[in-house]
Amino acid sequence: MASDDDAPTPEKGFLQGLQSYGDRDFSIYMRRAFAKSMGYSADELARPVVGIAFTHSRFNPCHRHFPELLEAVKRGVAAAGGLALEFPTISLHESTLAPNSMKFRNLMAMDTEEMIRAQPMDAVVLMGGCDKTVPAQLMAAASANKPAIQLIGGPQMTSRYRDDRVGACTDCRKFWVKFRAGEIGRAEIEAVESRLVTTAGTCAVMGTASTMAAIAEALGMTLPGTAAIPAVHADRLRAAEATGAEAVRLIASGLTPDRIITAKAIENATRVLLALGGSTNGVVHLAAIAGRVGVKLDLRRFNELSDTTPVLAAVKPVGNEFYMEDFFAAGGIGAVLRELRSLLHLDCMTVTGETLGERLGAEEGAYVDRRVIAPADKPFEPQGGLVALFGSLAPDGAILKRSAATPSLFEKEGRAVVFSSLEDMAQRIDDPRLDVTADDILVLQNAGPRSPYGMPEAGFLPIPKKLLAQGVKDMVRLSDARMSGTAYGTIVLHVAPEAAAGGPLGLVRTGDRIRLSVKERRLDLLVDKAELDKRRAEAAGRDEKLPARGYDRLFRETVLQAPEGCDFDFLRPAASAE
Ligand code: FES
């Protein structure tokens, strides 16, 4: 047994970061007294401390397996000689947060960062999964800059509905479109509802959660090969145990996130995002993570990377067959990284202390299922799945997921049909009297980060019912909102500056002409300057109502635009804060 005299110095371990009573020894005495109330021995309290950011919540179905994962992490920490102490943070789920989970990503990042910094831990394991949790944790880890390792929760397994193999949530949308079109009735859509999500874990497709898991691994912040392991697979538990053990080794190596999340690593992660045809939300989150280490995710550079990065994975919503469990069995992120090898910065450090190049070298010759992950010289698409657009309608950029869009709509001029808000859209979109044809371009305004909705996933504007009845499956739709990573269609998102920040999107009127050119990377409003100046002057007279207080007020006053990742301005490093 260790005696109190053997306790670590207050610079590390459980006695670091003492309270300011003005009496150091009293602070130590008080901290030990309370720790002993939990039954810890002096021996345990003398060990290196691994904090575990534990995001289990009954409001977060994607994390319902986290208690079992936590036990595995703690086993790993203990076996490696550390003391594992889990702590709760905010947990975010897509379907249980109003007005939307994105509104709270920065709050979770603040909570996590401050708890990592304030509590006596030498390293932290970040347990995340559902869409906004992993970016929030990576943002927090980058800012707190204590040794950190991400543990991904893993995707759900697919299920069956009659003859269909189904998984959330690309198939959720597929069935909902059928229901809206009258192809299936109320009883059937209710039957589908209980078949879409049947295991723990995150959405079963390459949505935002799986994209962010891939980004975390590409950045070097997870153990290799762990991003895509299904939530209920035994490998997921082994990954959790190994992550706990790795956290203890991280303490000894002193490897901090600032040496892992670098400009080069951000570029590697961007390549992976593009090669996966990953979620458009990944662009916003990656910009936010980059911003925390003082790196700008330049959308023009993003296009250069997109032009030179092939699409290598065919996981829904890209393609129509494969899910994340197939992607994992096919070789996972490691297989994609190996195919991208000649395009990556191989000298980037990873959380294990190996460089990316060393990691990939050790995996040479590993199995790959070529139906799901293509070789670089025979890709599914020669160019990246996402593209940034610029022009008079999006001076600071907009994003289109071309890999999930309809190529025949890529070069298109059409008449705008404008909805000024989500309420306006909800009231009119299915009105049989709505003046709209399949040739028009649907425009949604005031759904960006500074809007009252806080940039919801409303960019997947529904096709008006009367057009659905005519068999219309896709049309050009654009907004300053986001879209779920599981959605698909010719949908232009994240138009910046947003309407609520005075962007030209807010000046569009029904009947205006809009031109989209994916080839030229352009999005233009074909209205002359004098008319736009007149509209701008009229708009300037309207009052912007600020929320009276609290987080809403903080959010509206400090949130940055989509190209800066919608982080709060004051959370970025002082030198890069705007
Ligand atoms: Fe959690 Fe899709 S709702 S990942």
Boltz pocket constraint, residues with backbone or C-beta under 6 A from the ligand:
constraints:
  - pocket:
      binder: B
      contacts: [[A, 62], [A, 93], [A, 94], [A, 95], [A, 129], [A, 130], [A, 131], [A, 168], [A, 201], [A, 202], [A, 203], [A, 207], [A, 209]]
      max_distance: 6.0
